[in-house]
């Protein structure tokens, strides 16, 4: 059985290109949602409302 090297190489490059396109499309949606959260020296939390402070313990609020 003989393989055509040009067809195999073209198919491989096409698959790599499609994987790159799919990967980059999923990453772009998440980058816009990425935010930094800070816990300041005095205990304040900046950047989110999903973390609450109870004494010296920080907890994630339930959704």
C-alpha positions in Angstrom: 0.0 0.0 0.0 1.5 3.3 -1.1 0.9 6.6 0.6 0.9 9.9 -1.2 3.2 12.0 0.9 1.8 15.3 -0.3 -1.8 14.3 0.6 -0.7 13.1 4.0 1.3 16.2 4.7 -1.6 18.4 3.5 -4.1 16.6 5.7 -1.8 16.9 8.7 -1.3 20.6 8.2 -5.1 21.0 7.8 -5.8 19.2 11.0 -3.2 21.3 12.9 -4.7 24.5 11.5 -8.2 23.5 12.6 -7.0 22.6 16.1 -5.3 26.0 16.3 -8.5 27.8 15.2 -10.7 25.9 17.7 -8.3 26.4 20.5 -8.0 30.2 19.9 -11.7 30.6 19.6 -12.3 29.1 23.1 -9.5 31.2 24.6 -10.8 34.5 23.4 -14.1 34.2 25.2 -12.3 33.6 28.6 -9.8 36.4 28.3 -12.5 39.1 28.4 -13.8 37.7 31.7 -10.4 37.5 33.4 -10.2 40.0 36.3 -7.7 40.4 39.1 -9.0 40.2 42.7 -7.1 41.7 45.6 -7.1 41.2 49.3 -5.7 44.4 50.8 -3.5 44.6 53.9 -6.5 45.9 55.9 -8.6 42.9 54.8 -10.7 44.6 52.1 -11.5 42.6 49.0 -11.4 44.5 45.7 -12.4 43.2 42.3 -15.2 40.8 43.2 -18.4 40.4 45.2 -18.1 36.6 45.3 -15.8 36.5 48.2 -16.9 37.4 51.7 -14.9 37.9 54.8 -16.0 36.4 58.2 -13.4 37.4 60.8 -10.1 36.2 59.5 -11.6 33.7 57.1 -12.5 34.4 53.4 -15.2 32.3 51.8 -16.7 32.1 48.3 -20.3 33.0 48.2 -22.7 30.4 46.7 -24.1 31.2 43.3 
